[in-house]
Amino acid sequence: MELSNEVRQQLLAFQKNEITEYHIYKRLAEKMPDTENGKILNQIAEDELGHYEDWKKY
């Protein structure tokens, strides 16, 4: 299935957003190692990385 340029650009924007959020959450988590909040932020970061990988498939 061929994607239109408009759809492709939208998918790239989604992907960029997810990887940006991954890096933000990861850096926040590094500021509070060994805390419950740090663990939660790491989990959110990993979720965002998974979303990035999902969008990358398209």
C-alpha positions in Angstrom: 0.0 0.0 0.0 1.4 3.3 -1.1 1.1 6.2 1.4 0.4 9.7 0.3 3.0 12.3 1.1 0.6 14.0 3.5 0.1 10.7 5.4 3.8 9.9 5.4 4.6 13.4 6.8 2.0 12.9 9.6 3.5 9.5 10.5 7.0 11.0 10.6 5.7 13.7 12.9 4.1 11.1 15.2 7.4 9.1 15.2 9.5 12.2 16.0 7.1 13.1 18.8 7.4 9.7 20.4 11.3 9.6 20.3 11.4 13.1 21.7 9.2 12.2 24.6 11.3 9.1 25.2 14.4 11.2 25.6 12.6 13.7 27.8 11.3 11.0 30.2 14.7 9.2 30.2 16.5 12.4 31.2 14.0 13.2 33.9 14.3 9.7 35.3 18.1 10.1 35.5 17.6 13.1 37.8 16.0 10.9 40.4 17.6 7.4 40.3 16.5 4.8 42.8 13.2 6.5 43.5 9.7 5.4 42.7 9.2 8.4 40.4 12.4 7.5 38.6 11.2 4.0 38.0 7.8 5.3 36.7 9.5 7.8 34.4 11.8 5.0 33.1 8.7 2.9 32.3 7.0 5.8 30.6 10.2 6.3 28.5 10.2 2.7 27.5 6.6 2.9 26.5 7.3 5.9 24.3 10.2 4.1 22.7 7.8 1.3 21.9 5.4 3.7 20.3 8.3 5.1 18.3 9.1 1.6 17.1 5.5 1.0 16.2 5.3 4.1 14.1 8.6 3.2 12.4 6.9 0.1 10.9 4.8 2.3 8.7 
